[in-house]
Amino acid sequence: MGEGVRRHIGTAERRDRLALRQLLTASARAESPEEVAGALVALHGTDPAAVHLAVGARLADSAQTVGETERALYEDRSLVRMHGMRHTVFVFPTELTAVVHASTGRTVAARERARLVKNMAEAGAPDAAWLAEVEESTLAALARRGQATAAELARDEPRLKEQFAYAAGKSYEGVHTVSTRLLRVLGVEGKVVRGRPLGSWTSSQFRWAPAPEHPELDPGGAQAELLGRWLAACGPATEEDLKWWTGWRVTEVRRALTAIGAEAVSLDEGTGYVVAGDAGPVAGPAEPWAALLPGLDPTAMGWQQRDWYLAPGLRPALFDGSGNVGPTVWWNGRVIGGWAQRADGEIVWRILEGEGVGREAETAIAAEAERLASWVGTTRITPRFRTPLERELSA
């Protein structure tokens, strides 16, 4: 992982790398959603609208955002929405399906299936053999239909409607439906993925679809592949950043760093890592830049240690109580404020950190707000995880 004197990469250079590799300057923007997802490795998919907003912020022709993103997700299936790191839903390039499943999904999947079987046994529900029959029948029905909601699948396999009590006698006691829990497990196992939503591109009600076929990879090799791709897009990063982003154990992170021959560099936060050959200086953006990024954007959420691009004093206004970032305003590599959409569709924004921000920045931010409004149109966007500033601005 590197020997001898370590080159220091300071905050200014890290912001330059972020600008170009995260496709945030006008000259770095992409031509397609596939290019965006490939450059960023993963787009947060928990909030459906955030996927489109993250793509639109990085497309050269943002007017094509909705149509092109839906094409990639639901027609060409060159992008896929599935469970990934930290047991979270992401949108990945389809060619990474096997890598994500082997590197992060397999361990979580085994735990989720064991928990489901245990919960059903505690409730006196049918056993694992019964569950296996229902699973096989459900996957067959989904293959016939192509895409389907849980309710549609339950018409083909009525046992999906059965319910069982969960945590009886405890404060969080509840009733679970077999379809809800089983489809979630199948998703984590990489057998099914989210398909086309029932409503518009902002809808969170998804159909299910069979997962793309993929080989079963060696977990260690898959972890090295995923970490190498992320470091190429987001490096340098600390060991803490890598452990947080992947959700792996520190031993797995270190093994993957060794496997890819990562180079150690010096950061203000301590030791960081880049992919082999990437420790040298990089040329900065050719022009000043502004960006309006959505809640849960992969750039804003990319690192655990964020002080180099987001001042700690801004966090109470821009994050919710669970650590989810809301819509952010960027200027030359740092977060300086937030934005929201009002009920009439107007995009409004506020600068929270004014140091070094003048008329040029305000003009650029206003232009980005206009660009966003031009393709969002009359669609109303409400972030799934709302933050104090977003609520205030949208009121």
C-alpha positions as CSV (number, residue, x, y, z in Angstrom):
1,M,0.0,0.0,0.0
2,G,2.9,2.3,-0.6
3,E,6.3,2.8,0.9
4,G,8.6,5.8,1.6
5,V,7.7,9.4,1.6
6,R,4.0,10.0,1.1
7,R,2.9,12.9,-1.1
8,H,0.5,15.3,0.7
9,I,-2.8,16.0,-1.1
10,G,-4.4,19.1,0.4
11,T,-7.9,20.3,0.5
12,A,-7.7,22.4,-2.6
13,E,-6.5,19.5,-4.7
14,R,-9.1,17.1,-3.2
15,R,-11.8,19.6,-4.3
16,D,-10.3,19.7,-7.8
17,R,-10.4,16.0,-8.0
18,L,-14.0,16.0,-6.7
19,A,-15.1,18.5,-9.3
20,L,-13.8,16.6,-12.3
21,R,-14.3,13.0,-11.2
22,Q,-17.8,13.6,-9.9
23,L,-18.7,15.3,-13.2
24,L,-19.7,18.6,-11.6
25,T,-18.2,21.2,-13.8
26,A,-19.8,22.2,-17.1
27,S,-16.9,20.8,-19.2
28,A,-16.9,17.5,-17.3
29,R,-20.6,16.7,-17.6
30,A,-21.7,13.3,-19.1
31,E,-23.7,12.4,-22.1
32,S,-25.8,9.6,-20.5
33,P,-27.0,8.2,-17.2
34,E,-24.8,5.2,-17.7
35,E,-21.8,7.5,-17.9
36,V,-22.8,9.2,-14.7
37,A,-23.3,6.0,-12.8
38,G,-20.1,4.5,-14.1
39,A,-18.1,7.6,-13.0
40,L,-19.7,7.6,-9.5
41,V,-19.9,3.8,-9.1
42,A,-23.3,4.0,-7.3
43,L,-26.2,6.4,-7.0
44,H,-28.2,6.4,-3.8
45,G,-31.6,4.8,-4.7
46,T,-33.5,5.1,-1.5
47,D,-35.2,8.2,-2.7
48,P,-36.4,7.6,-6.3
49,A,-36.3,11.3,-7.3
50,A,-32.8,11.7,-6.0
51,V,-31.5,9.3,-8.7
52,H,-32.9,11.5,-11.5
53,L,-31.7,14.7,-9.8
54,A,-28.2,13.3,-9.3
55,V,-28.1,12.3,-13.0
56,G,-29.6,15.6,-14.2
57,A,-27.0,17.7,-12.3
58,R,-24.3,15.9,-14.3
59,L,-25.7,15.6,-17.8
60,A,-24.6,17.9,-20.5
61,D,-28.2,17.9,-21.8
62,S,-30.3,17.9,-18.6
63,A,-33.5,18.1,-20.7
64,Q,-33.1,14.4,-21.4
65,T,-32.8,13.4,-17.7
66,V,-36.1,11.7,-17.1
67,G,-36.4,9.9,-20.4
68,E,-32.8,8.8,-20.6
69,T,-32.7,7.6,-16.9
70,E,-36.0,5.7,-17.3
71,R,-34.6,4.1,-20.5
72,A,-31.5,3.0,-18.8
73,L,-33.3,1.6,-15.7
74,Y,-36.4,0.1,-17.3
75,E,-35.9,-0.5,-21.0
76,D,-32.2,-1.2,-21.6
77,R,-31.6,-2.2,-18.0
78,S,-28.1,-0.9,-18.3
79,L,-28.6,0.4,-14.8
80,V,-30.2,-1.6,-11.9
81,R,-31.7,-0.6,-8.6
82,M,-30.7,-3.1,-5.9
83,H,-29.4,-3.5,-2.4
84,G,-25.8,-2.7,-1.9
85,M,-23.4,-1.3,0.7
86,R,-24.6,-0.7,4.2
87,H,-27.8,-2.6,3.5
88,T,-29.0,0.4,1.4
89,V,-30.6,0.6,-2.0
90,F,-28.4,2.0,-4.8
91,V,-28.5,2.3,-8.6
92,F,-25.5,0.6,-10.2
93,P,-24.2,-0.1,-13.7
94,T,-25.6,-3.5,-14.4
95,E,-22.2,-4.9,-15.1
96,L,-21.5,-4.4,-11.3
97,T,-24.4,-6.6,-10.2
98,A,-22.2,-9.6,-9.5
99,V,-19.5,-7.5,-7.9
100,V,-21.9,-5.8,-5.5
101,H,-23.6,-9.0,-4.6
102,A,-20.4,-10.9,-3.9
103,S,-18.6,-8.1,-2.1
104,T,-21.4,-6.8,0.1
105,G,-24.8,-8.5,-0.4
106,R,-24.0,-12.2,0.3
107,T,-23.2,-11.8,4.0
108,V,-26.2,-9.5,4.6
109,A,-28.4,-11.9,2.7
110,A,-27.5,-14.9,4.8
111,R,-28.3,-12.9,8.0
112,E,-31.6,-11.6,6.6
113,R,-32.8,-15.1,5.6
114,A,-31.9,-16.6,8.9
115,R,-33.8,-13.8,10.7
116,L,-36.9,-14.3,8.6
117,V,-36.9,-18.1,9.2
118,K,-36.4,-17.4,13.0
119,N,-39.1,-14.8,13.2
120,M,-41.6,-17.2,11.4
121,A,-40.7,-20.1,13.7
122,E,-41.2,-17.9,16.8
123,A,-44.6,-17.0,15.5
124,G,-45.6,-20.6,14.8
125,A,-45.7,-19.9,11.1
126,P,-44.8,-22.6,8.5
127,D,-41.2,-23.8,8.4
128,A,-38.3,-23.2,6.0
129,A,-39.4,-25.9,3.6
130,W,-42.7,-24.2,3.2
131,L,-41.0,-20.9,2.7
132,A,-38.7,-22.4,0.0
133,E,-41.8,-23.6,-1.9
134,V,-43.3,-20.2,-1.8
135,E,-40.1,-18.6,-2.9
136,E,-39.8,-21.0,-5.9
137,S,-43.4,-20.3,-6.9
138,T,-42.9,-16.5,-6.5
139,L,-39.8,-16.4,-8.7
140,A,-41.5,-18.5,-11.3
141,A,-44.5,-16.1,-11.3
142,L,-42.2,-13.1,-11.6
143,A,-40.4,-14.7,-14.5
144,R,-43.7,-15.2,-16.3
145,R,-44.9,-11.7,-15.7
146,G,-41.5,-9.9,-16.3
147,Q,-42.4,-7.2,-13.7
148,A,-45.0,-7.3,-11.0
149,T,-46.1,-5.7,-7.7
150,A,-46.3,-7.8,-4.5
151,A,-50.1,-7.8,-4.9
152,E,-49.9,-9.2,-8.4
153,L,-47.6,-11.9,-7.4
154,A,-49.9,-12.8,-4.5
155,R,-52.6,-13.5,-7.0
156,D,-50.3,-16.1,-8.6
157,E,-49.0,-17.4,-5.2
158,P,-51.7,-16.8,-2.6
159,R,-49.4,-17.9,0.3
160,L,-47.6,-14.6,-0.1
161,K,-50.7,-13.0,1.6
162,E,-50.2,-15.0,4.8
163,Q,-49.3,-13.0,7.9
164,F,-47.3,-13.8,11.1
165,A,-46.8,-11.9,14.3
166,Y,-43.4,-10.4,14.9
167,A,-41.9,-9.8,18.4
168,A,-45.0,-10.7,20.3
169,G,-45.3,-9.1,23.7
170,K,-42.6,-6.5,22.9
171,S,-43.0,-2.8,22.4
172,Y,-42.2,-3.1,18.7
173,E,-44.7,-6.0,18.2
174,G,-46.2,-6.1,14.8
175,V,-47.7,-8.2,12.0
176,H,-45.7,-9.0,8.9
177,T,-46.9,-10.3,5.6
178,V,-44.9,-13.0,4.0
179,S,-44.6,-11.1,0.7
180,T,-43.1,-8.1,2.3
181,R,-40.4,-10.0,4.2
182,L,-39.7,-12.6,1.5
183,L,-39.3,-10.1,-1.4
184,R,-36.9,-8.1,0.7
185,V,-34.8,-11.1,1.4
186,L,-34.8,-12.0,-2.3
187,G,-33.7,-8.5,-3.1
188,V,-30.8,-8.7,-0.7
189,E,-29.9,-12.1,-2.2
190,G,-29.7,-10.6,-5.6
191,K,-32.6,-12.6,-7.0
192,V,-35.0,-9.7,-7.6
193,V,-34.5,-6.0,-8.2
194,R,-36.8,-3.0,-8.2
195,G,-38.5,-2.5,-11.6
196,R,-40.6,0.4,-13.0
197,P,-42.5,2.5,-10.4
198,L,-46.3,2.5,-10.4
199,G,-46.4,6.3,-10.8
200,S,-44.0,8.9,-12.1
201,W,-40.2,9.1,-11.7
202,T,-40.8,10.5,-8.1
203,S,-42.9,7.5,-7.0
204,S,-41.5,5.1,-4.3
205,Q,-44.0,2.3,-5.2
206,F,-42.0,-0.1,-7.3
207,R,-42.7,-3.2,-9.2
208,W,-40.3,-6.1,-8.8
209,A,-38.3,-7.7,-11.6
210,P,-36.0,-10.7,-12.0
211,A,-32.4,-9.7,-11.2
212,P,-30.0,-9.7,-14.2
213,E,-28.2,-13.0,-14.5
214,H,-24.7,-12.8,-13.0
215,P,-21.9,-15.2,-12.1
216,E,-21.0,-16.0,-8.5
217,L,-17.7,-14.2,-7.8
218,D,-15.1,-14.7,-5.1
219,P,-15.9,-12.2,-2.3
220,G,-12.3,-11.1,-1.9
221,G,-11.9,-10.4,-5.6
222,A,-15.2,-8.6,-5.8
223,Q,-14.3,-6.4,-2.8
224,A,-11.0,-5.5,-4.5
225,E,-12.9,-4.6,-7.7
226,L,-15.5,-2.5,-6.0
227,L,-13.0,-0.7,-3.7
228,G,-10.7,0.0,-6.7
229,R,-13.5,1.5,-8.7
230,W,-14.6,3.7,-5.9
231,L,-11.1,4.9,-5.1
232,A,-10.6,5.8,-8.7
233,A,-13.7,8.0,-8.6
234,C,-13.4,9.3,-5.0
235,G,-9.8,9.0,-3.9
236,P,-8.0,9.9,-1.9
237,A,-9.9,8.5,1.1
238,T,-9.1,7.4,4.6
239,E,-9.5,3.9,5.9
240,E,-12.5,5.3,7.9
241,D,-14.1,6.6,4.8
242,L,-13.7,3.3,3.0
243,K,-15.0,1.3,6.0
244,W,-18.0,3.6,6.2
245,W,-18.8,3.6,2.5
246,T,-18.5,-0.1,2.0
247,G,-20.0,-1.2,5.3
248,W,-17.2,-3.9,5.5
249,R,-15.0,-4.9,8.4
250,V,-11.7,-3.0,8.7
251,T,-9.9,-6.3,7.9
252,E,-11.8,-6.6,4.6
253,V,-11.0,-3.0,3.7
254,R,-7.3,-3.5,4.4
255,R,-7.2,-6.8,2.4
256,A,-8.8,-5.0,-0.6
257,L,-6.4,-2.1,-0.4
258,T,-3.5,-4.6,-0.5
259,A,-5.1,-6.5,-3.4
260,I,-5.3,-3.5,-5.6
261,G,-1.9,-2.1,-4.6
262,A,-3.3,1.1,-3.3
263,E,-0.9,3.9,-2.7
264,A,-0.8,5.7,0.7
265,V,-0.8,9.5,0.7
266,S,-0.9,12.2,3.4
267,L,-4.1,14.1,4.0
268,D,-5.0,16.8,6.5
269,E,-7.0,14.0,8.3
270,G,-4.1,11.6,8.3
271,T,-3.3,8.7,6.0
272,G,-5.3,8.4,2.8
273,Y,-5.3,6.0,-0.1
274,V,-5.5,6.3,-3.9
275,V,-5.3,3.7,-6.6
276,A,-1.9,2.8,-8.0
277,G,-0.5,5.6,-10.1
278,D,-3.0,8.2,-8.9
279,A,-0.9,10.0,-6.3
280,G,0.5,12.7,-8.6
281,P,-0.8,16.2,-9.0
282,V,-4.0,16.8,-11.0
283,A,-5.0,19.8,-13.1
284,G,-7.9,21.7,-11.6
285,P,-11.2,22.6,-13.4
286,A,-10.8,25.1,-16.2
287,E,-13.6,27.3,-14.9
288,P,-15.4,28.1,-11.6
289,W,-18.4,25.9,-11.0
290,A,-21.6,25.7,-9.0
291,A,-24.0,22.7,-8.5
292,L,-27.3,22.0,-6.9
293,L,-27.2,18.4,-5.7
294,P,-30.1,16.5,-4.3
295,G,-30.5,14.9,-0.9
296,L,-28.5,11.7,-0.6
297,D,-26.3,12.7,-3.5
298,P,-23.3,10.3,-3.8
299,T,-20.9,13.2,-3.7
300,A,-22.3,14.8,-0.5
301,M,-22.6,11.3,1.1
302,G,-19.3,9.9,-0.4
303,W,-17.0,10.2,2.6
304,Q,-17.4,9.8,6.4
305,Q,-14.9,12.6,7.1
306,R,-16.4,15.6,5.3
307,D,-14.8,18.7,6.8
308,W,-12.7,19.3,3.6
309,Y,-15.9,20.0,1.6
310,L,-18.6,20.7,4.2
311,A,-18.1,22.9,7.2
312,P,-19.3,21.3,10.5
313,G,-21.3,24.4,11.3
314,L,-23.6,23.7,8.3
315,R,-24.6,20.2,9.3
316,P,-27.5,21.0,11.6
317,A,-29.3,22.8,8.8
318,L,-28.4,20.3,6.0
319,F,-28.7,16.9,7.6
320,D,-31.7,15.1,9.2
321,G,-31.4,13.4,12.6
322,S,-30.3,10.1,11.1
323,G,-27.3,11.6,9.2
324,N,-29.0,11.9,5.7
325,V,-27.9,14.9,3.8
326,G,-30.6,17.1,2.2
327,P,-30.3,19.2,-1.0
328,T,-27.0,21.1,-1.1
329,V,-25.6,24.1,-3.0
330,W,-21.9,23.8,-4.0
331,W,-19.4,26.4,-5.1
332,N,-15.9,25.4,-6.3
333,G,-15.7,22.1,-4.4
334,R,-17.4,22.9,-1.1
335,V,-21.0,23.0,0.2
336,I,-22.0,26.6,1.0
337,G,-25.8,26.2,1.4
338,G,-29.0,24.4,0.5
339,W,-31.9,24.5,-1.9
340,A,-35.6,23.4,-2.1
341,Q,-38.6,23.5,-4.3
342,R,-41.7,25.4,-3.3
343,A,-45.2,24.2,-4.0
344,D,-45.5,26.4,-7.1
345,G,-42.3,24.7,-8.5
346,E,-39.9,27.5,-7.9
347,I,-36.4,26.4,-7.0
348,V,-35.1,28.5,-4.1
349,W,-31.7,28.5,-2.4
350,R,-29.8,30.0,0.5
351,I,-26.1,30.5,1.1
352,L,-25.1,29.6,4.6
353,E,-21.4,30.1,4.4
354,G,-20.4,33.3,2.7
355,E,-16.6,33.3,2.9
356,G,-15.2,33.8,-0.6
357,V,-18.7,33.8,-2.1
358,G,-19.5,36.8,-4.2
359,R,-21.5,37.9,-7.2
360,E,-19.9,35.3,-9.5
361,A,-21.0,32.5,-7.3
362,E,-24.5,33.8,-6.9
363,T,-24.9,34.2,-10.7
364,A,-23.6,30.7,-11.3
365,I,-25.9,29.2,-8.6
366,A,-28.9,31.1,-10.1
367,A,-28.1,29.6,-13.5
368,E,-28.0,26.1,-12.0
369,A,-31.3,26.7,-10.3
370,E,-32.8,27.8,-13.6
371,R,-31.3,24.7,-15.4
372,L,-32.8,22.4,-12.8
373,A,-36.2,24.1,-13.0
374,S,-36.2,23.8,-16.8
375,W,-36.3,20.0,-16.8
376,V,-38.1,19.3,-13.5
377,G,-41.0,21.5,-14.8
378,T,-44.3,21.1,-12.8
379,T,-43.2,17.9,-11.1
380,R,-43.2,18.5,-7.3
381,I,-40.1,17.1,-5.5
382,T,-40.2,16.4,-1.8
383,P,-37.1,14.7,-0.4
384,R,-37.8,11.5,1.4
385,F,-35.5,12.6,4.2
386,R,-36.3,16.2,5.0
387,T,-33.9,18.5,6.7
388,P,-34.4,21.8,8.6
389,L,-33.2,24.1,5.8
390,E,-35.2,22.3,3.1
391,R,-38.4,22.5,5.2
392,E,-37.9,26.2,5.8
393,L,-37.1,27.1,2.2
394,S,-40.0,25.0,0.8
395,A,-42.6,26.5,3.1
